[in-house]
Amino acid sequence: MSPTGNPHSTHNPHGTNGTSGTAGVVKRYLRPSVVPQPLLHRWYAWCHLVPPQTAALNLNYRYLPMLRSYLRAPQVHASALANPARYGGPFLSPYGGTPEDVRELLAATERDATGLLRLAEDIRAAQLLLAEEADGRPMESLYARVPEGLRGLVELVYDTADRPRLRFFEALAYRAAEAWQAGQSVCLLPRPDAEQPFTFGSPVLAHPSRVDLPVPFADPRLDDLYAAARVPADPVELAERLLGPDPAEAPPRRSRRCSPTGRPPRTPRRRGTVRMRYFGHATVLLESPAASVLLDPLPHYAGDGHDHFTFADLPERLDAVVLSHLHCDHVSVEALLQLRHRVDTVVVPRAGGGSLEDPSPKLLLRALGFRRVVELGELESAGIGDGAAVTLLPFLGEHGDLDIRAKAVPLVEIGGRRVLFATDAVDTEPEVYRRVRETTGPVDTVFIGLECVGAPMSWLYGPLLERPTEREHDQARRLKGCDAEMAERLVRRFGATEVFMYALGLEPWVRHLTGSSYDPDSEQIRQTGLLEERCRAAGIAAELLYVKAERTWRARA
């Protein structure tokens, strides 16, 4: 489904509806139901599986122990997952595979991922060295004892309380990791799977219904694949470029992922207006006739039984994608790779500088093949399109009290409207937002999440911790957002006249990423109702977003 020759070549714009300007070549569209999942050694590639240091630790200390535990007692894992309340827990579902398939995956990982596994062991050894030897005296002599695979990739530092730690030269770590990219691939699923297990506990094993593309994430050939969803291409030609001329992948099998018809045209934007479209979870598109901004993209696919916006409802070109923080339901490798060829700029928050728990979003995007990434610090702004701008604001919460600085609340100004995305912010210290409000002034609309329960801190960050956190502390340090009282304070402080509650993981297509499952009595749902009542009593419009929503606002001069 792509032209031959230069991997940066463009598609023939003249072939439509399954035809081509070249006689005898029948072009097709990539079906809108096809799900291209990025994988690292058969595990779904979320944002912590891209930076080499966090990928290594997750592979060695999250996934391999789970594989070994499953092989010791498959029935224990199956029994646990039979209880819906255990969804999202540390249990393995082979996703249609057998214990023998899992055994083969374990052996293949131990054989093919030796570089990453060795890096993880070297990190732990270096941390142990510092714990035992770094007592406040100079650390120059310790550099010679850092494991060989880590030499030149880290600096040994103390914090101001004389606690030692490793600081990564992340750009050098990425360069050293180029040889490990062989574990990256993209797996094409023919359609969305409503029963897909939780991604942290389900390797995507080879299966006759899935096509594996042995292509690293940054490879420009992927742009041709994703562009075929909008511009028809020769399916045989593109398949040969991505898979090679393999007789087992004959054209009839490939063509089942293609369609002779394209996607319907988008509804044009009206002059003098700003349009908001909600794509589910934390994904919001803001458009004026002069600019388009997409927040935390995670659109879903056609054919999943739900009426929602899909990738087909995005503009041909996006002036900017804005990412708020490195959690897998906000920074989706799967979605970003599909958007790469149609995005002008990605705006990300600046990281803290080489700590394990706070990898650089900018370097992650560069490793995914994005060329223009704008990194902003707190209260810094960037222009978008013609007359729009985004400012990244500091926020508290949702990170279990870890020192994570690559996180921000985006304030988007477009068409004279000011829209604040306080996604997972917590109003723990009201003075922070009072000072921010003094700097930014009022806003028109606030989007805010009310995941006020959250998961324990180790659920996401466990493999990165030098030693296990006490269970009591881990359960208390939860990855949570606002409750209704906090959210109302924040909305009032910024003077908003409209509030949308979102980013709760309510949509069924994000469950495999978040592990979330709610019933009407869930605390999160109860808090959304309370916030809606409080806001309406104060004359503030309030709405819980679910699956799909659209608003059109009058632009201001």
Buried (B, 14 or more C-beta within 10 A) or exposed (E): BBBEEEBEEEBBEEBBEBEBEEEEBBBBBBBBBBBBBBBBBBBBBBBBBBBBBBBBBBBBBBBBEBBEBBBEEBEEBBEBBEEEEBBBBBBBBBBBBEEEBBBBBBEEBEEBBEBBBBBBBBBBBBBEBBBEBBEEEEBEEBEEEBBEBBEEBBBBBBEEEEEBBBBBBBBEBBEBBEEBBEBBBBBBBBBBBEEBBBBBBBBBBBBEEBBBBEBBBBBBBBBBBBBBBBBBBBBBBBBBBBBEEEEEBEEEEBBEBBBEEBBEEEEEBEEEBBBBBBBBBBBBBBBBBBBBBBBBBBBBBBBBEBEBBBBBBBBEEBBBBBBBBBBBBBBBBBBBBBBBBBBBBBBBBBBBBBBBBBBBBBBBBBBBBBEEBBBBEBBBEBBBBEBBBBBBBBBBBBBBEBEBBBBBBBBBBBBBBBBBBBBBBBBEEEEBBEEBBEEBEEBBBBBBBBBBBBBBBBBBBBBBBEEEBEEEEBEEBBBBBBBBBBBBBBBBBBBBBBBBBBBBBBBBBBBBBBBBBBEEEBEBBBBBBBBBEBBEEEEBEBBBBBBBBEBEBEBEE
